[in-house]
């Protein structure tokens, strides 16, 4: 009977040792496999072209280094807010060449427009366009002189600030601050990023009166409350 229990204990401890050895080998294998892989950003589900990439569309995955595309994006921060240029399928690696990065001008003006805004072009000359010194990325206020009804409902010429702190998307056909283009008409138009409501205000001001662009300091985003200024205000 004593020998029987010895055999049982020997078998038990043998099996226990085998189990621990197995678990150890599995852990080592996983660690080696993990060490030979790298993390990349992949699609969590299928998306179509011209889709704004959000967190729920993306995930990260460990892949063997030899299977990772040289153009693959490695961090979520590099992908969020970009726009897909091609369709993607679930699990596909996200490639830099297949997305329009934030502020990337090579894919055209449409990819520079902030979400919720529109690109609107206005005609300018050397005076209204700040002597042709505007560059894409500058911020401007839009001032206008137009006829407005006074307290007696008589139309009086007034000056007013129509819009404030508006981004310049393009000057002429130049959409990049570093663009080397310098065509004859490069300073005859300026394209601004405006909301739909701002576009309505700008369109009316451009149609009814004279507009001027006021260049802002790059560190000044303040909004100033002003009232229309009339000729009679000079003598008050």
Secondary structure as the mmCIF struct_conf table of DSSP 4:
data_model
#
loop_
_struct_conf.conf_type_id
_struct_conf.id
_struct_conf.beg_label_comp_id
_struct_conf.beg_label_asym_id
_struct_conf.beg_label_seq_id
_struct_conf.end_label_comp_id
_struct_conf.end_label_asym_id
_struct_conf.end_label_seq_id
HELX_RH_AL_P HELX_RH_AL_P1 UNK A 2 UNK A 35
TURN_TY1_P TURN_TY1_P1 UNK A 36 UNK A 36
STRN STRN1 UNK A 37 UNK A 43
BEND BEND1 UNK A 44 UNK A 45
STRN STRN2 UNK A 47 UNK A 47
BEND BEND2 UNK A 49 UNK A 50
STRN STRN3 UNK A 52 UNK A 52
HELX_RH_3T_P HELX_RH_3T_P1 UNK A 55 UNK A 57
STRN STRN4 UNK A 58 UNK A 64
HELX_RH_3T_P HELX_RH_3T_P2 UNK A 65 UNK A 67
BEND BEND3 UNK A 68 UNK A 68
TURN_TY1_P TURN_TY1_P2 UNK A 70 UNK A 71
STRN STRN5 UNK A 72 UNK A 72
HELX_RH_3T_P HELX_RH_3T_P3 UNK A 76 UNK A 78
TURN_TY1_P TURN_TY1_P3 UNK A 79 UNK A 81
STRN STRN6 UNK A 83 UNK A 84
BEND BEND4 UNK A 85 UNK A 86
STRN STRN7 UNK A 88 UNK A 88
TURN_TY1_P TURN_TY1_P4 UNK A 90 UNK A 91
HELX_LH_PP_P HELX_LH_PP_P1 UNK A 92 UNK A 92
STRN STRN8 UNK A 93 UNK A 93
HELX_LH_PP_P HELX_LH_PP_P2 UNK A 94 UNK A 94
STRN STRN9 UNK A 95 UNK A 95
HELX_RH_3T_P HELX_RH_3T_P4 UNK A 96 UNK A 98
STRN STRN10 UNK A 99 UNK A 100
TURN_TY1_P TURN_TY1_P5 UNK A 102 UNK A 103
TURN_TY1_P TURN_TY1_P6 UNK A 106 UNK A 107
HELX_RH_3T_P HELX_RH_3T_P5 UNK A 109 UNK A 112
BEND BEND5 UNK A 113 UNK A 113
HELX_LH_PP_P HELX_LH_PP_P3 UNK A 114 UNK A 114
TURN_TY1_P TURN_TY1_P7 UNK A 115 UNK A 116
STRN STRN11 UNK A 118 UNK A 123
TURN_TY1_P TURN_TY1_P8 UNK A 126 UNK A 129
HELX_RH_3T_P HELX_RH_3T_P6 UNK A 130 UNK A 132
TURN_TY1_P TURN_TY1_P9 UNK A 133 UNK A 133
TURN_TY1_P TURN_TY1_P10 UNK A 136 UNK A 137
STRN STRN12 UNK A 139 UNK A 149
TURN_TY1_P TURN_TY1_P11 UNK A 151 UNK A 152
BEND BEND6 UNK A 153 UNK A 153
STRN STRN13 UNK A 155 UNK A 171
TURN_TY1_P TURN_TY1_P12 UNK A 172 UNK A 173
STRN STRN14 UNK A 174 UNK A 174
BEND BEND7 UNK A 176 UNK A 176
TURN_TY1_P TURN_TY1_P13 UNK A 177 UNK A 178
TURN_TY1_P TURN_TY1_P14 UNK A 184 UNK A 187
BEND BEND8 UNK A 188 UNK A 188
STRN STRN15 UNK A 189 UNK A 194
HELX_RH_AL_P HELX_RH_AL_P2 UNK A 196 UNK A 208
BEND BEND9 UNK A 209 UNK A 209
STRN STRN16 UNK A 210 UNK A 215
HELX_LH_PP_P HELX_LH_PP_P4 UNK A 216 UNK A 217
TURN_TY1_P TURN_TY1_P15 UNK A 218 UNK A 219
STRN STRN17 UNK A 229 UNK A 230
HELX_RH_3T_P HELX_RH_3T_P7 UNK A 231 UNK A 235
#
